[in-house]
Amino acid sequence: MRETGFGFGIAVALVGAAAAGCSDFKGWTKEPPGKPPVMVPGPGAVSNIVSVNKFFSAVPWLIFDDPSSGRIDGFKCTVYLEGSDSPKGVFGTGTIVVTMYRLDKDPTGQEVPVQVKEWVLPSEKAYPWRAKKPTMIGWGYGLRLRWGPDVDVAGKKIAILVKYIRDDGRVINSSRTVLQVPLSGDTGARVG
């Protein structure tokens, strides 16, 4: 038996609405002709986020470009935003910002974080990363982020920081997570 998911439900709703002559969908913005509609936060999205948590699997590494090269060029993590009304994860109406730092050492051996990549995900760009079902800790975003060929962190330590910018401008930061990037994907990296 084939399972139907959220995408199938959207497709059925769109076909049904088109057949009925409806041209204005609740939850969609109107775009100029030639541009696809963009989904905006719908019911369940919360503006009052008070905490940001992120989780990494034991092997978070991804290979997006050429799997045969073994060159890791991304990672995956799950981000949970906590609202003021519940300790469980919710979807937010603001912007998720994920920043990656390479952890270098200065001449005295002190750690020096150097920003090498940043992903900015306003709610409409974060929408595709929303979980289809809640977990025991609520709703989250399953991010799969590519840093690309211009960032070389193979064999280096990196730090990941996730911040959330609320609609009122307040910034909520996660703690940082330090990871050691393998030299190659032969350590279980997944194809992105």
C-alpha positions in Angstrom: 0.0 0.0 0.0 1.4 3.4 -0.9 1.5 6.0 1.8 0.4 9.5 0.9 2.2 12.4 2.5 1.8 16.1 2.9 3.0 16.9 -0.7 0.3 14.6 -2.1 -2.3 16.3 0.0 -1.2 19.7 -1.2 -1.3 18.5 -4.8 -4.9 17.2 -4.4 -6.0 20.5 -2.8 -4.5 22.5 -5.6 -6.1 20.4 -8.3 -9.4 20.5 -6.5 -9.2 24.3 -6.1 -8.2 24.8 -9.7 -11.1 22.6 -10.9 -13.5 24.7 -8.7 -12.1 27.9 -10.3 -10.4 29.1 -7.1 -7.4 31.3 -7.7 -6.6 32.5 -4.2 -5.2 29.9 -1.7 -5.1 30.7 2.0 -1.4 30.5 3.1 0.0 31.3 -0.3 1.3 34.7 -1.3 0.4 36.2 -4.7 3.5 36.4 -6.9 4.0 38.2 -10.2 3.2 36.0 -13.3 6.0 33.6 -14.0 7.0 33.1 -10.4 5.8 30.1 -8.4 3.7 30.8 -5.3 5.6 30.8 -2.0 4.3 29.1 1.1 4.1 31.4 4.2 3.8 30.3 7.8 0.4 28.8 8.4 -1.4 27.6 11.5 0.9 26.3 14.2 3.8 28.7 13.5 4.8 30.6 16.6 6.4 34.0 16.9 7.4 33.9 20.6 10.4 31.5 20.4 12.4 31.4 23.7 14.9 28.6 23.1 16.8 27.0 20.2 18.2 23.4 20.4 20.0 21.4 17.7 20.9 17.7 17.5 23.4 15.9 15.3 23.5 12.2 14.5 26.6 10.2 15.2 27.6 10.7 11.5 26.2 14.0 10.4 28.3 14.3 7.2 26.9 14.6 3.7 28.3 14.4 0.2 26.3 16.5 -2.2 28.5 16.8 -5.3 30.5 13.7 -6.4 30.0 10.7 -4.1 32.9 8.9 -5.8 35.3 11.7 -4.6 34.5 11.1 -1.0 34.7 14.8 -0.4 32.3 15.8 2.4 30.6 19.1 1.6 27.7 19.3 4.0 26.1 18.1 7.2 22.6 17.4 8.6 21.1 18.3 11.9 17.7 18.7 13.5 16.7 22.1 15.0 13.9 22.5 17.5 12.5 25.9 18.4 10.8 26.1 21.8 7.9 28.5 22.2 6.9 30.2 25.5 3.8 28.0 26.0 5.4 24.6 25.8 8.7 22.9 26.2 8.2 21.0 23.0 9.4 22.0 19.5 7.3 24.3 17.4 7.6 25.9 14.0 8.6 29.6 14.0 7.6 32.6 12.0 11.0 34.2 12.1 14.4 33.4 10.6 16.7 30.5 11.3 20.4 31.4 10.8 23.0 28.6 10.9 26.7 29.7 11.1 29.7 27.4 10.6 33.1 28.4 12.0 36.5 26.7 11.4 38.4 26.5 14.6 41.9 27.6 14.0 44.7 28.2 16.5 46.7 31.4 17.1 50.5 31.3 17.8 49.8 30.9 21.5 47.5 27.9 20.9 44.3 29.7 21.7 41.2 28.8 19.6 40.3 31.3 17.0 36.9 30.8 15.3 36.8 31.9 11.7 33.3 32.1 10.1 33.4 30.1 6.8 29.7 29.7 6.0 26.3 31.0 6.9 22.8 29.8 5.9 19.9 32.3 6.4 16.5 30.6 6.3 13.5 32.9 6.6 10.3 31.0 7.4 9.4 30.5 3.8 12.9 29.0 3.0 12.8 26.9 6.2 9.4 25.6 5.3 10.6 22.6 3.2 12.8 21.4 6.1 9.8 21.1 8.5 9.3 17.7 9.9 6.2 15.8 8.6 5.5 14.3 12.0 6.3 15.4 15.6 8.8 13.5 17.7 8.7 13.0 21.4 10.2 16.5 21.8 7.9 18.2 19.3 8.1 19.6 15.8 11.5 20.3 14.3 13.4 21.2 11.1 15.5 18.4 9.5 18.3 20.6 7.9 20.6 19.2 5.2 23.1 22.0 4.5 25.8 22.1 1.8 28.8 24.3 2.3 30.1 23.7 -1.2 33.5 23.5 -2.9 34.7 26.9 -1.9 34.9 25.9 1.8 37.7 23.6 2.8 37.3 22.1 6.3 38.4 18.5 5.6 40.2 17.2 8.7 39.4 20.4 10.7 37.4 21.2 13.8 34.3 23.2 13.1 31.7 24.8 15.4 28.0 25.2 14.5 25.8 27.8 16.0 22.1 28.2 15.3 20.3 31.4 16.1 16.7 32.4 15.6 15.7 35.9 14.8 12.2 36.6 16.0 9.7 38.8 14.2 10.3 41.4 17.0 14.0 41.4 16.3 15.1 39.5 19.4 17.8 37.0 18.7 17.8 33.6 20.4 21.1 31.6 20.2 21.8 27.9 20.6 24.9 26.6 22.3 27.7 25.8 19.9 28.5 22.3 18.8 32.0 21.4 18.0 32.6 18.6 15.4 35.7 17.1 13.7 35.2 16.9 10.0 36.7 13.7 8.5 39.3 14.0 5.8 36.9 12.0 3.5 33.5 10.4 3.3 34.8 6.9 4.0 33.6 7.3 7.6 29.9 6.8 6.8 29.0 10.1 5.1 25.7 10.0 3.3 24.9 11.2 -0.2 23.1 14.5 0.2 
